[in-house]
Amino acid sequence: MKVIYKEKIGDHTIIRFVSDAVIDSEATKEKIAPMVTAEMDEKAIEKLFMENLVFSKVGPEAEMIDNEAAKQIQRKLDEKGKNQLLLENGDYLADNRGVEYWIEETGEWKKEKIEEIGVMLPSGAVLQENISMEQQQEINNQQEVKRISELTSEQKTEEKTNRLHAIAREAINKAEEAELLGETFDKKAWLKPKKAEIEKLYA
């Protein structure tokens, strides 16, 4: 005999694992006591014991089943996916609790988190580990635009000025390096698109 251990989650009852049933030796001895006769030898008594096993009682979340049924349930447990649960009826149920994903809706990336069992990842959902470099850049740009939009006018002006001065210093450094190396570097041409990008960001 085997024991399956269950767990109630919301409206669902799932099977967690299967284990061997535990024999209650004392209860079995009490059961066969009236059946033992003086003519029986030790081997016969042992046979009677094994034919009348009493198993330890299991809790409300456990159920005793025969070995063949337990084998089928164990196979289902072994075959279930990483984010799946096995229902007591033998069906699999999605278990994506705690899974975070990104999804693009109307041109905007949103980060969502699944809180309940039975919820599948929606079509178009992308797990963080599967985000491409291009998608990550889109997300970063989107978050930066949102951050800037929440700044006060004074904060925007100060931050914009600091960024413009930073790229100006970078242009000067590049020009000096190019001069020392005998190379040509047009700092104004290099600066122009970056300046336009910053001004657009803070417009």
C-alpha positions in Angstrom: 0.0 0.0 0.0 1.0 3.6 -0.6 0.0 7.0 0.7 -0.6 10.1 -1.4 -0.3 13.4 0.3 -2.5 16.2 -0.8 -2.8 20.0 -0.3 -5.8 22.3 -0.6 -5.0 25.5 -2.4 -8.0 27.7 -3.0 -10.6 25.7 -4.8 -8.1 23.1 -5.9 -6.8 19.9 -4.3 -3.3 18.9 -5.5 -1.2 15.8 -4.9 2.2 16.7 -3.5 4.0 13.3 -3.3 3.6 9.5 -2.8 5.2 7.5 -0.1 5.0 4.0 1.4 2.3 3.3 3.9 3.6 2.6 7.4 2.6 -0.7 9.0 1.1 -0.5 12.5 2.6 -3.6 14.0 0.7 -3.4 17.3 -2.6 -2.9 15.6 -1.9 -5.8 13.3 -1.0 -8.1 16.2 -4.3 -7.1 17.9 -6.2 -7.9 14.7 -4.8 -11.4 14.2 -4.7 -12.4 17.9 -8.2 -14.1 17.8 -7.1 -15.9 14.6 -3.9 -17.5 16.1 -4.3 -21.1 17.2 -2.0 -23.4 19.2 -1.2 -25.5 16.2 0.3 -22.5 14.3 4.1 -22.3 14.1 6.0 -19.1 13.8 6.0 -19.2 10.0 2.2 -19.6 9.9 1.7 -16.7 12.3 4.0 -14.5 10.2 2.0 -15.4 7.1 -1.2 -14.5 8.9 0.4 -11.2 10.0 1.3 -10.3 6.4 -2.1 -11.1 5.1 -3.9 -8.9 7.6 -1.7 -5.8 7.8 -3.1 -2.7 9.5 -1.5 0.5 8.4 -1.0 3.6 10.5 -3.7 6.1 10.2 -3.1 9.0 7.9 -4.2 12.6 8.3 -7.0 14.4 6.5 -4.6 15.5 3.7 -3.5 11.9 3.0 -5.1 9.0 1.3 -4.1 5.3 1.2 -4.1 3.7 -2.3 -2.9 0.5 -3.8 0.5 0.1 -5.4 -0.7 0.2 -9.0 -2.7 3.4 -8.6 0.3 4.9 -6.7 2.6 4.0 -9.6 0.4 5.9 -12.1 0.3 8.9 -9.9 4.1 8.9 -9.4 4.5 8.8 -13.1 2.3 11.8 -13.5 4.3 13.6 -10.8 7.6 12.7 -12.6 6.3 14.0 -15.9 4.8 17.3 -14.7 6.5 20.5 -15.8 8.4 22.9 -13.6 5.5 25.3 -13.3 2.7 22.8 -12.9 0.8 21.1 -10.1 -0.9 17.7 -10.3 -4.6 17.8 -9.4 -6.2 14.8 -7.6 -8.2 14.1 -10.8 -4.9 13.5 -12.7 -4.9 16.8 -14.7 -2.1 19.3 -14.6 -2.7 22.9 -13.4 -0.4 25.8 -14.2 1.5 27.2 -11.2 3.2 30.4 -12.2 2.9 32.1 -8.8 5.6 34.6 -8.3 6.6 34.6 -12.0 7.3 38.1 -13.3 7.2 38.9 -17.0 7.2 41.9 -19.4 4.5 42.4 -21.9 4.1 45.1 -24.5 0.6 46.7 -24.8 -0.2 49.6 -27.1 3.5 50.3 -27.5 4.3 50.4 -23.8 6.2 47.7 -21.9 4.6 46.7 -18.6 6.0 44.4 -15.9 3.4 42.0 -14.4 3.5 39.3 -11.7 1.3 36.2 -11.4 -0.1 35.8 -7.9 -2.5 32.9 -8.3 -2.4 29.2 -9.4 -4.1 28.3 -12.6 -3.0 31.5 -14.4 -1.1 30.9 -17.7 1.5 33.4 -19.1 -0.4 35.6 -21.5 0.4 35.6 -25.2 3.3 37.9 -25.9 4.7 37.7 -22.3 8.5 37.7 -22.1 10.3 36.4 -19.0 13.2 38.7 -17.8 15.8 36.1 -18.7 14.4 36.0 -22.3 14.4 39.7 -22.9 16.5 40.6 -25.9 19.0 43.5 -25.9 16.7 45.5 -28.1 13.7 44.9 -25.9 15.7 45.8 -22.8 16.8 49.1 -24.4 13.2 49.9 -25.2 12.2 49.2 -21.6 15.1 51.3 -20.3 14.2 54.2 -22.6 10.5 54.0 -21.6 11.5 54.1 -17.9 13.8 57.0 -18.4 11.1 59.0 -20.2 8.7 58.3 -17.3 11.3 59.3 -14.7 12.0 62.6 -16.4 8.3 63.3 -16.8 7.9 63.2 -13.0 10.6 65.8 -12.5 9.8 69.4 -11.7 10.7 72.1 -14.3 13.7 73.1 -12.2 15.0 69.6 -11.9 14.6 69.0 -15.6 16.6 72.1 -16.5 19.4 71.2 -14.1 19.6 67.7 -15.2 19.5 68.7 -18.9 22.3 71.2 -18.4 24.4 68.6 -16.6 24.0 66.1 -19.4 24.8 68.7 -22.1 28.0 69.7 -20.3 28.9 66.0 -19.8 28.7 65.2 -23.5 30.6 68.5 -24.3 33.4 67.4 -22.0 33.4 64.0 -23.7 33.6 65.6 -27.1 36.6 67.7 -26.0 38.4 64.7 -24.6 37.8 62.8 -27.8 39.1 65.7 -29.9 42.3 66.0 -27.7 42.9 62.2 -28.0 42.5 62.4 -31.8 44.9 65.3 -32.0 47.6 63.5 -30.0 47.2 60.5 -32.2 47.3 62.5 -35.4 43.7 61.6 -36.2 40.7 63.7 -37.4 37.8 64.2 -35.1 34.9 66.6 -35.6 33.6 67.3 -32.1 30.7 69.4 -33.3 29.5 66.7 -35.7 29.8 64.1 -33.0 28.0 66.3 -30.4 25.1 67.4 -32.6 22.9 64.2 -32.6 23.6 63.6 -28.9 22.6 67.2 -28.1 19.4 66.8 -30.1 18.5 63.6 -28.3 19.0 65.2 -24.9 16.9 68.2 -25.8 14.1 66.0 -27.1 14.2 64.0 -23.9 13.7 67.0 -21.8 11.3 68.9 -24.1 
